[in-house]
Amino acid sequence: MFVARLITFAEADAARKSKPNTPTKRKMRKLPAPGPVRVQGVTAQTLSAGAVLTAQVSQWLSVEPWSASSINTVVGSADLPELPLPALLGLAAALTAAISLVLARWRPTWFGARLPAALAVTFLAAWFVLDARWQLNLARQVQATLDQYAGKTWREKHIASDDGPLFAFIEKVRATLPPPPARIFIFADSNYLRDRGAYHLYPYNVYFDPSANTTVPTARLRHGDYVVVYQRRGVQYDPAQQRLRWDGSAPVAADLLLADAGAALFRIR
């Protein structure tokens, strides 16, 4: 991230030479100290059976926000649970079915022709509990989505979303850029931020790696290209020499057009 002051090539090289045995991290600006740790709450409970059961049920009934895997996976709680509800119900259904099969062989008259129906009811009951929990979580998520987006304009919805700070910065970038077409390279440590940044920059010609944190060699850049950097370590700019480089690459002449907290826009000269 880019905070504090810009450092020059000379300062970076001097720091590297003064500590020849210590790897030097090149960065555009000095990285910030980690933010303060905030404790939202502390819970003390006994290890009695009732307390453990109550805590486990509360965990199962907690809201599970949408995630990238929500379309295929149900975790069963907000955080990784100590005892996942799907695993518990699956194990209970399998154990019940196994006991029923053993009893059916030992005492055939207990079940008779009803054994298949009993097994089906066992698995359907487990499925029903899971589905009821999913429906409850869905209703809560719908309400949370309404609270977050209802009544807002198109722009306000983007600002309220998870990538709101990125969207706000890209707005400034678009206001600075000339009309399309223009070649834009976007660098970010996070795959998600690179993808979303490119999405917000379309219909410009955006170049980025969707799956790996890579950068383009400076030799491939040409006059008039733009480089968008967002929360990307290893980028360094010398304002005195107007030279930009990253990841130990050769410096390239560039103008700093826009600087924000953890982000910047450059134009290659």
Summary of the structure (lengths in Angstrom):
residues: 269
radius of gyration: 28.0
end to end distance: 24.0
largest distance: 92.0
contacts: 666
relative contact order: 0.12
helix: 45%
strand: 14%
